[in-house]
């Protein structure tokens, strides 16, 4: 149904949203992501704009920036971890700026504070 992040049809009553792995934005994935770049921001914006033009909401999973011990304490997945609060905060803000509709995170309280500007 989707090739390279581009839906091949418009949203309908059955399918209203697209669920992307963050690798669609940063191909190396969260745990190996480098510095956030203009190219990353442009890729994110293009994915969101393309989906919105077809009537889809856009969701990305899972954007975390936690300590290694949180993997043990909470059972969080290491591959979804950007490694620091600073790194994930940049991605949360970029997602908001690009118009992403839904963001999955194991750190919803922190994510909500960032997205609300607190």
C-alpha positions in Angstrom: 0.0 0.0 0.0 2.9 2.4 0.7 6.2 2.7 -1.2 9.0 4.8 0.1 6.6 6.5 2.5 4.2 7.6 -0.2 0.7 6.3 0.0 -0.6 5.0 -3.3 -4.2 6.0 -2.5 -6.1 8.6 -0.6 -7.4 8.2 2.9 -10.7 6.5 3.2 -13.1 5.4 6.0 -10.9 2.3 6.6 -7.5 3.9 6.5 -7.0 7.4 7.9 -3.4 7.4 9.2 0.1 6.3 8.3 2.4 4.8 10.9 6.0 5.5 10.1 9.1 4.1 11.7 11.5 6.9 12.4 13.9 5.3 9.9 11.8 6.9 7.2 13.4 10.2 8.4 16.8 9.1 9.7 17.6 5.8 7.9 20.2 4.8 10.6 17.4 4.8 13.2 17.1 6.3 16.6 20.0 4.5 18.4 22.5 5.4 15.6 21.2 8.8 14.6 23.7 11.5 14.2 23.2 15.2 14.6 19.8 16.5 13.4 20.3 18.1 10.0 18.5 20.3 7.4 18.2 17.2 5.2 16.5 15.3 8.0 14.1 18.1 8.6 13.3 18.3 4.8 12.7 14.6 4.6 10.4 14.7 7.6 8.4 17.7 6.1 8.1 16.0 2.7 6.7 12.8 4.3 4.2 14.8 6.3 3.2 17.0 3.5 2.7 14.1 1.1 0.5 12.2 3.6 -1.5 15.3 4.5 -2.1 16.1 0.8 -3.8 12.6 0.5 -5.9 13.1 3.7 -3.8 11.0 6.1 -2.8 11.7 9.6 0.9 10.9 10.3 2.3 9.0 13.3 5.9 8.2 14.0 7.2 5.7 16.5 8.9 5.6 19.0 10.9 8.7 19.9 12.7 8.2 23.2 15.8 9.9 24.8 16.4 7.9 28.0 19.2 6.6 30.1 20.5 3.0 29.5 19.2 2.0 32.9 15.6 2.9 31.8 15.8 -0.1 29.4 16.2 -2.4 32.4 13.9 -0.5 34.8 11.0 0.0 32.4 11.6 -2.5 29.7 11.9 0.1 27.0 13.4 -0.9 23.6 17.0 0.2 23.1 16.6 0.7 19.3 14.0 3.5 19.9 16.5 5.5 22.1 18.2 8.6 20.7 20.4 8.4 23.8 19.7 11.8 25.5 16.9 14.2 26.4 18.5 16.8 24.2 18.6 14.6 21.1 15.0 13.5 21.4 13.8 17.0 22.2 15.1 18.2 18.9 13.1 15.4 17.1 9.9 16.1 19.1 10.2 19.8 18.2 10.9 19.0 14.6 7.9 16.6 14.4 5.7 19.4 15.7 7.1 22.0 13.3 6.6 19.6 10.4 3.0 19.0 11.3 3.2 15.4 12.5 -0.2 14.5 14.0 0.8 11.7 16.5 4.1 10.8 18.1 4.7 7.6 20.0 7.1 7.7 23.0 7.6 5.9 26.2 8.2 9.3 27.7 4.8 10.9 27.2 5.1 13.3 30.1 8.4 14.8 28.9 7.2 14.8 25.3 4.0 16.7 26.2 6.0 19.3 28.1 8.2 19.9 25.1 5.3 20.1 22.7 3.4 22.5 24.9 6.4 24.7 25.3 6.9 24.1 29.0 
